[in-house]
Amino acid sequence: MLNPWRLRLLSQLDSLGTVRAVAQAANLSASSVSQQLAVLEAETHTQLLERTGRRVRLTPAGLILARRARAILDHMGAVEAELRGLGAEAVGLVRLGAFQSAIHSLCVPAVTRLAHTHPYLEVELHELEPHESMRALRVGDADIIITTTDFVEQPLGPDIDIVPLATDPIVLILPPDRAARGPADLAAYADEPWAFDMPKSYMANLATRLCRESGFEPRIVCRFSNYMMTLQHVEAGLSIALLPGLAVDPRYRIATRELASPVTRSITAVIRRGAPPRAAVTVVLDALRRHGDLPGATGPIEG
């Protein structure tokens, strides 16, 4: 009999690539992961792993089982939910991962409504930037992610389904005394101090690219993983920044300008493809799609 926990470890090995990475994700030691995978081999009477030097990789049989494991685990979750709710009510846990600006503008309002309409549904929110969320979805750490597919660094592939939600412009954020009309040419701000997101994050990579395309290397004076801190720094007149429209909070006295060469990102919900989605997942997706009043965004896209 296949053990779901060990199947999950095998699926994570396919997605994460190393036993060490699986151990970190599962909060186990590397030796414990190796032992459990060896037990799975014994249970299946099949060689699932092979060693090449100090690394372990999946055999063809291991790859097949790892990729089928995701559908197996999803189906088991659906069956459990149906048994608890007899198929009539959305019940159980849905893990929703989203980037920072989508949490307060999209996820929290949707989850608040669901708490009133579906009392047996539990939605667990996780802050996941786009470069993190796709991996979390594929290894089963999230059931739904909200991400942007415009500048995604990981291939989308045929194993996921995408639900368009909205589009969101990238805007220039300036101190309040720098307000001006008309679109902004980034080249005119080449000598300014810049506030950036953390290295390798989605917005840090995008802002670096846009500055370089405008012919300059930005002079970065601070880095914040929290957009509220960025807005506060700009409000104080200490820097300027590029942020998504959804991140602009009206509580801060800042000026915003559209870009002369407009840049928008498509905001999407993404789920794993395979077994039919659980009723609970479908309900959360519907709530996210119905929430079209996004400050700074252009409303829902039907599709």
Contacts in CASP RR format, 6 or more apart in sequence:
PFRMAT RR
TARGET T0000
AUTHOR 0000-0000-0000
METHOD contacts of the structure
MODEL  1
MLNPWRLRLLSQLDSLGTVRAVAQAANLSASSVSQQLAVLEAETHTQLLE
RTGRRVRLTPAGLILARRARAILDHMGAVEAELRGLGAEAVGLVRLGAFQ
SAIHSLCVPAVTRLAHTHPYLEVELHELEPHESMRALRVGDADIIITTTD
FVEQPLGPDIDIVPLATDPIVLILPPDRAARGPADLAAYADEPWAFDMPK
SYMANLATRLCRESGFEPRIVCRFSNYMMTLQHVEAGLSIALLPGLAVDP
RYRIATRELASPVTRSITAVIRRGAPPRAAVTVVLDALRRHGDLPGATGP
IEG
1 43 0 8 1.000
2 40 0 8 1.000
2 43 0 8 1.000
2 44 0 8 1.000
2 72 0 8 1.000
3 39 0 8 1.000
3 40 0 8 1.000
3 43 0 8 1.000
4 72 0 8 1.000
4 73 0 8 1.000
4 76 0 8 1.000
5 36 0 8 1.000
6 36 0 8 1.000
6 37 0 8 1.000
6 39 0 8 1.000
6 40 0 8 1.000
6 43 0 8 1.000
7 40 0 8 1.000
7 65 0 8 1.000
7 69 0 8 1.000
7 72 0 8 1.000
7 73 0 8 1.000
8 69 0 8 1.000
8 73 0 8 1.000
8 139 0 8 1.000
8 140 0 8 1.000
9 22 0 8 1.000
9 26 0 8 1.000
9 33 0 8 1.000
9 36 0 8 1.000
9 37 0 8 1.000
9 40 0 8 1.000
10 37 0 8 1.000
10 40 0 8 1.000
10 48 0 8 1.000
10 58 0 8 1.000
10 62 0 8 1.000
10 65 0 8 1.000
10 66 0 8 1.000
10 69 0 8 1.000
11 66 0 8 1.000
11 67 0 8 1.000
11 69 0 8 1.000
11 70 0 8 1.000
11 73 0 8 1.000
11 139 0 8 1.000
11 140 0 8 1.000
12 21 0 8 1.000
12 22 0 8 1.000
12 25 0 8 1.000
12 26 0 8 1.000
12 139 0 8 1.000
12 140 0 8 1.000
13 19 0 8 1.000
13 22 0 8 1.000
13 33 0 8 1.000
13 37 0 8 1.000
13 56 0 8 1.000
13 58 0 8 1.000
13 66 0 8 1.000
14 58 0 8 1.000
14 63 0 8 1.000
14 66 0 8 1.000
14 67 0 8 1.000
15 135 0 8 1.000
15 138 0 8 1.000
15 139 0 8 1.000
16 22 0 8 1.000
16 25 0 8 1.000
16 135 0 8 1.000
16 139 0 8 1.000
18 55 0 8 1.000
18 56 0 8 1.000
19 30 0 8 1.000
19 33 0 8 1.000
19 34 0 8 1.000
19 37 0 8 1.000
19 56 0 8 1.000
20 30 0 8 1.000
22 28 0 8 1.000
22 33 0 8 1.000
23 29 0 8 1.000
23 30 0 8 1.000
23 32 0 8 1.000
23 33 0 8 1.000
25 139 0 8 1.000
25 141 0 8 1.000
26 33 0 8 1.000
34 56 0 8 1.000
37 48 0 8 1.000
37 49 0 8 1.000
40 48 0 8 1.000
41 47 0 8 1.000
41 48 0 8 1.000
41 49 0 8 1.000
44 65 0 8 1.000
46 61 0 8 1.000
46 62 0 8 1.000
46 65 0 8 1.000
47 59 0 8 1.000
47 61 0 8 1.000
48 58 0 8 1.000
48 59 0 8 1.000
48 61 0 8 1.000
48 62 0 8 1.000
48 65 0 8 1.000
49 56 0 8 1.000
49 57 0 8 1.000
49 58 0 8 1.000
49 59 0 8 1.000
49 62 0 8 1.000
50 56 0 8 1.000
50 57 0 8 1.000
50 58 0 8 1.000
50 59 0 8 1.000
58 66 0 8 1.000
67 159 0 8 1.000
70 138 0 8 1.000
70 140 0 8 1.000
70 159 0 8 1.000
70 272 0 8 1.000
70 274 0 8 1.000
71 274 0 8 1.000
71 275 0 8 1.000
73 140 0 8 1.000
74 272 0 8 1.000
74 274 0 8 1.000
74 275 0 8 1.000
74 278 0 8 1.000
75 275 0 8 1.000
77 278 0 8 1.000
78 275 0 8 1.000
78 276 0 8 1.000
78 277 0 8 1.000
78 278 0 8 1.000
81 87 0 8 1.000
81 90 0 8 1.000
81 91 0 8 1.000
81 92 0 8 1.000
81 278 0 8 1.000
81 279 0 8 1.000
81 280 0 8 1.000
82 279 0 8 1.000
84 91 0 8 1.000
84 92 0 8 1.000
85 91 0 8 1.000
85 120 0 8 1.000
87 279 0 8 1.000
89 118 0 8 1.000
89 120 0 8 1.000
89 279 0 8 1.000
90 118 0 8 1.000
90 120 0 8 1.000
90 121 0 8 1.000
90 279 0 8 1.000
90 280 0 8 1.000
90 282 0 8 1.000
90 283 0 8 1.000
91 118 0 8 1.000
91 120 0 8 1.000
91 121 0 8 1.000
91 279 0 8 1.000
91 280 0 8 1.000
92 120 0 8 1.000
92 121 0 8 1.000
92 122 0 8 1.000
92 280 0 8 1.000
93 122 0 8 1.000
93 123 0 8 1.000
93 124 0 8 1.000
93 280 0 8 1.000
94 121 0 8 1.000
94 122 0 8 1.000
94 123 0 8 1.000
94 124 0 8 1.000
94 143 0 8 1.000
94 144 0 8 1.000
94 278 0 8 1.000
94 280 0 8 1.000
94 281 0 8 1.000
94 284 0 8 1.000
95 124 0 8 1.000
95 126 0 8 1.000
95 141 0 8 1.000
95 142 0 8 1.000
95 143 0 8 1.000
95 144 0 8 1.000
96 107 0 8 1.000
96 111 0 8 1.000
96 123 0 8 1.000
96 124 0 8 1.000
96 125 0 8 1.000
96 126 0 8 1.000
96 142 0 8 1.000
96 143 0 8 1.000
96 144 0 8 1.000
96 145 0 8 1.000
96 146 0 8 1.000
96 284 0 8 1.000
97 107 0 8 1.000
97 125 0 8 1.000
97 126 0 8 1.000
97 127 0 8 1.000
97 128 0 8 1.000
97 133 0 8 1.000
97 136 0 8 1.000
97 142 0 8 1.000
97 144 0 8 1.000
97 145 0 8 1.000
97 146 0 8 1.000
98 106 0 8 1.000
98 107 0 8 1.000
98 125 0 8 1.000
98 126 0 8 1.000
98 127 0 8 1.000
98 128 0 8 1.000
98 133 0 8 1.000
98 145 0 8 1.000
98 146 0 8 1.000
98 147 0 8 1.000
99 127 0 8 1.000
99 128 0 8 1.000
99 129 0 8 1.000
99 130 0 8 1.000
99 133 0 8 1.000
99 146 0 8 1.000
99 147 0 8 1.000
99 148 0 8 1.000
99 202 0 8 1.000
100 127 0 8 1.000
100 129 0 8 1.000
100 225 0 8 1.000
100 226 0 8 1.000
100 227 0 8 1.000
100 247 0 8 1.000
101 168 0 8 1.000
101 227 0 8 1.000
101 243 0 8 1.000
101 244 0 8 1.000
101 245 0 8 1.000
101 246 0 8 1.000
101 247 0 8 1.000
102 146 0 8 1.000
102 246 0 8 1.000
102 267 0 8 1.000
103 125 0 8 1.000
103 127 0 8 1.000
105 246 0 8 1.000
105 294 0 8 1.000
105 295 0 8 1.000
105 297 0 8 1.000
106 146 0 8 1.000
106 165 0 8 1.000
106 166 0 8 1.000
106 246 0 8 1.000
106 267 0 8 1.000
106 288 0 8 1.000
106 291 0 8 1.000
106 294 0 8 1.000
107 125 0 8 1.000
107 146 0 8 1.000
107 288 0 8 1.000
108 125 0 8 1.000
109 291 0 8 1.000
110 284 0 8 1.000
110 287 0 8 1.000
110 288 0 8 1.000
110 290 0 8 1.000
110 291 0 8 1.000
111 123 0 8 1.000
111 125 0 8 1.000
111 287 0 8 1.000
113 287 0 8 1.000
114 121 0 8 1.000
114 123 0 8 1.000
114 283 0 8 1.000
114 284 0 8 1.000
114 287 0 8 1.000
118 280 0 8 1.000
118 283 0 8 1.000
121 280 0 8 1.000
121 283 0 8 1.000
121 284 0 8 1.000
123 284 0 8 1.000
126 136 0 8 1.000
126 141 0 8 1.000
126 142 0 8 1.000
128 136 0 8 1.000
128 142 0 8 1.000
128 145 0 8 1.000
129 201 0 8 1.000
129 202 0 8 1.000
130 147 0 8 1.000
130 148 0 8 1.000
130 151 0 8 1.000
130 152 0 8 1.000
130 153 0 8 1.000
130 202 0 8 1.000
131 153 0 8 1.000
131 154 0 8 1.000
131 200 0 8 1.000
131 201 0 8 1.000
131 202 0 8 1.000
133 142 0 8 1.000
133 145 0 8 1.000
133 146 0 8 1.000
133 147 0 8 1.000
133 270 0 8 1.000
134 145 0 8 1.000
134 147 0 8 1.000
134 152 0 8 1.000
134 154 0 8 1.000
134 156 0 8 1.000
134 160 0 8 1.000
134 270 0 8 1.000
135 154 0 8 1.000
136 142 0 8 1.000
136 145 0 8 1.000
137 143 0 8 1.000
137 144 0 8 1.000
137 145 0 8 1.000
137 160 0 8 1.000
137 270 0 8 1.000
137 271 0 8 1.000
137 272 0 8 1.000
138 159 0 8 1.000
138 160 0 8 1.000
138 272 0 8 1.000
140 272 0 8 1.000
143 271 0 8 1.000
143 272 0 8 1.000
143 278 0 8 1.000
143 281 0 8 1.000
143 284 0 8 1.000
144 269 0 8 1.000
144 270 0 8 1.000
144 271 0 8 1.000
144 281 0 8 1.000
144 284 0 8 1.000
144 285 0 8 1.000
144 288 0 8 1.000
145 269 0 8 1.000
145 270 0 8 1.000
146 165 0 8 1.000
146 267 0 8 1.000
146 268 0 8 1.000
146 269 0 8 1.000
146 270 0 8 1.000
146 288 0 8 1.000
147 267 0 8 1.000
147 268 0 8 1.000
147 270 0 8 1.000
148 168 0 8 1.000
148 202 0 8 1.000
148 265 0 8 1.000
148 266 0 8 1.000
148 267 0 8 1.000
148 268 0 8 1.000
149 156 0 8 1.000
149 162 0 8 1.000
149 266 0 8 1.000
149 268 0 8 1.000
149 270 0 8 1.000
150 264 0 8 1.000
150 265 0 8 1.000
150 266 0 8 1.000
151 202 0 8 1.000
151 205 0 8 1.000
151 206 0 8 1.000
151 265 0 8 1.000
153 205 0 8 1.000
156 162 0 8 1.000
158 273 0 8 1.000
159 272 0 8 1.000
159 273 0 8 1.000
159 274 0 8 1.000
160 270 0 8 1.000
160 271 0 8 1.000
160 272 0 8 1.000
160 273 0 8 1.000
161 270 0 8 1.000
161 271 0 8 1.000
161 272 0 8 1.000
161 273 0 8 1.000
162 268 0 8 1.000
162 269 0 8 1.000
162 270 0 8 1.000
163 268 0 8 1.000
163 269 0 8 1.000
163 270 0 8 1.000
163 271 0 8 1.000
163 285 0 8 1.000
163 288 0 8 1.000
163 289 0 8 1.000
163 303 0 8 1.000
164 266 0 8 1.000
164 267 0 8 1.000
164 268 0 8 1.000
164 300 0 8 1.000
164 301 0 8 1.000
164 302 0 8 1.000
164 303 0 8 1.000
165 267 0 8 1.000
165 268 0 8 1.000
165 269 0 8 1.000
165 288 0 8 1.000
165 289 0 8 1.000
165 292 0 8 1.000
165 300 0 8 1.000
165 301 0 8 1.000
166 266 0 8 1.000
166 267 0 8 1.000
166 292 0 8 1.000
166 294 0 8 1.000
166 297 0 8 1.000
166 298 0 8 1.000
166 299 0 8 1.000
166 300 0 8 1.000
166 301 0 8 1.000
167 264 0 8 1.000
167 265 0 8 1.000
167 266 0 8 1.000
167 267 0 8 1.000
167 297 0 8 1.000
167 298 0 8 1.000
167 299 0 8 1.000
167 301 0 8 1.000
168 244 0 8 1.000
168 245 0 8 1.000
168 246 0 8 1.000
168 264 0 8 1.000
168 265 0 8 1.000
168 267 0 8 1.000
168 294 0 8 1.000
168 296 0 8 1.000
168 297 0 8 1.000
168 298 0 8 1.000
169 244 0 8 1.000
169 245 0 8 1.000
169 258 0 8 1.000
169 259 0 8 1.000
169 262 0 8 1.000
169 263 0 8 1.000
169 264 0 8 1.000
169 296 0 8 1.000
169 297 0 8 1.000
169 298 0 8 1.000
170 206 0 8 1.000
170 210 0 8 1.000
170 242 0 8 1.000
170 243 0 8 1.000
170 244 0 8 1.000
170 245 0 8 1.000
170 259 0 8 1.000
170 263 0 8 1.000
170 264 0 8 1.000
170 265 0 8 1.000
171 242 0 8 1.000
171 243 0 8 1.000
171 244 0 8 1.000
171 245 0 8 1.000
171 248 0 8 1.000
171 256 0 8 1.000
171 257 0 8 1.000
171 258 0 8 1.000
171 259 0 8 1.000
172 184 0 8 1.000
172 186 0 8 1.000
172 189 0 8 1.000
172 240 0 8 1.000
172 241 0 8 1.000
172 242 0 8 1.000
172 256 0 8 1.000
172 257 0 8 1.000
172 258 0 8 1.000
172 259 0 8 1.000
173 230 0 8 1.000
173 231 0 8 1.000
173 234 0 8 1.000
173 240 0 8 1.000
173 241 0 8 1.000
173 242 0 8 1.000
173 243 0 8 1.000
173 248 0 8 1.000
173 254 0 8 1.000
173 255 0 8 1.000
173 256 0 8 1.000
174 180 0 8 1.000
174 234 0 8 1.000
174 240 0 8 1.000
174 254 0 8 1.000
174 255 0 8 1.000
174 256 0 8 1.000
174 257 0 8 1.000
175 234 0 8 1.000
175 235 0 8 1.000
175 236 0 8 1.000
175 237 0 8 1.000
175 240 0 8 1.000
175 254 0 8 1.000
175 255 0 8 1.000
176 235 0 8 1.000
176 253 0 8 1.000
176 254 0 8 1.000
176 255 0 8 1.000
178 240 0 8 1.000
178 255 0 8 1.000
179 255 0 8 1.000
180 255 0 8 1.000
180 257 0 8 1.000
182 257 0 8 1.000
182 258 0 8 1.000
183 257 0 8 1.000
183 258 0 8 1.000
183 259 0 8 1.000
183 260 0 8 1.000
183 262 0 8 1.000
184 257 0 8 1.000
184 258 0 8 1.000
184 259 0 8 1.000
184 260 0 8 1.000
185 214 0 8 1.000
185 260 0 8 1.000
186 210 0 8 1.000
186 211 0 8 1.000
186 214 0 8 1.000
186 259 0 8 1.000
186 260 0 8 1.000
187 214 0 8 1.000
187 215 0 8 1.000
187 216 0 8 1.000
189 240 0 8 1.000
190 211 0 8 1.000
190 214 0 8 1.000
190 215 0 8 1.000
190 216 0 8 1.000
191 219 0 8 1.000
192 219 0 8 1.000
192 239 0 8 1.000
192 240 0 8 1.000
193 219 0 8 1.000
193 220 0 8 1.000
193 221 0 8 1.000
193 238 0 8 1.000
193 239 0 8 1.000
193 240 0 8 1.000
194 207 0 8 1.000
194 211 0 8 1.000
194 218 0 8 1.000
194 219 0 8 1.000
194 220 0 8 1.000
194 221 0 8 1.000
194 239 0 8 1.000
194 240 0 8 1.000
194 241 0 8 1.000
195 220 0 8 1.000
195 221 0 8 1.000
195 222 0 8 1.000
195 223 0 8 1.000
195 224 0 8 1.000
195 230 0 8 1.000
195 233 0 8 1.000
195 234 0 8 1.000
195 238 0 8 1.000
195 239 0 8 1.000
195 240 0 8 1.000
195 241 0 8 1.000
196 203 0 8 1.000
196 204 0 8 1.000
196 207 0 8 1.000
196 208 0 8 1.000
196 218 0 8 1.000
196 220 0 8 1.000
196 222 0 8 1.000
196 223 0 8 1.000
196 241 0 8 1.000
197 203 0 8 1.000
197 204 0 8 1.000
197 207 0 8 1.000
197 223 0 8 1.000
197 224 0 8 1.000
197 225 0 8 1.000
197 230 0 8 1.000
198 204 0 8 1.000
198 223 0 8 1.000
198 224 0 8 1.000
198 225 0 8 1.000
199 223 0 8 1.000
201 225 0 8 1.000
203 242 0 8 1.000
203 243 0 8 1.000
203 244 0 8 1.000
204 223 0 8 1.000
206 242 0 8 1.000
206 263 0 8 1.000
207 218 0 8 1.000
207 241 0 8 1.000
207 242 0 8 1.000
208 218 0 8 1.000
210 242 0 8 1.000
210 259 0 8 1.000
210 263 0 8 1.000
211 217 0 8 1.000
211 218 0 8 1.000
221 238 0 8 1.000
221 239 0 8 1.000
222 233 0 8 1.000
222 238 0 8 1.000
222 239 0 8 1.000
224 230 0 8 1.000
224 233 0 8 1.000
227 243 0 8 1.000
227 247 0 8 1.000
227 249 0 8 1.000
228 249 0 8 1.000
228 252 0 8 1.000
230 239 0 8 1.000
230 241 0 8 1.000
230 243 0 8 1.000
230 247 0 8 1.000
231 243 0 8 1.000
231 247 0 8 1.000
231 248 0 8 1.000
231 249 0 8 1.000
231 252 0 8 1.000
231 254 0 8 1.000
232 252 0 8 1.000
233 239 0 8 1.000
233 241 0 8 1.000
234 240 0 8 1.000
234 241 0 8 1.000
234 252 0 8 1.000
234 254 0 8 1.000
235 252 0 8 1.000
235 253 0 8 1.000
235 254 0 8 1.000
244 265 0 8 1.000
245 256 0 8 1.000
245 295 0 8 1.000
245 296 0 8 1.000
245 297 0 8 1.000
246 267 0 8 1.000
246 294 0 8 1.000
246 295 0 8 1.000
246 296 0 8 1.000
246 297 0 8 1.000
248 254 0 8 1.000
248 256 0 8 1.000
248 295 0 8 1.000
248 296 0 8 1.000
250 295 0 8 1.000
264 298 0 8 1.000
266 301 0 8 1.000
267 294 0 8 1.000
267 297 0 8 1.000
269 285 0 8 1.000
269 288 0 8 1.000
269 289 0 8 1.000
271 277 0 8 1.000
271 281 0 8 1.000
271 285 0 8 1.000
277 285 0 8 1.000
289 300 0 8 1.000
290 300 0 8 1.000
291 300 0 8 1.000
292 299 0 8 1.000
292 300 0 8 1.000
293 299 0 8 1.000
END
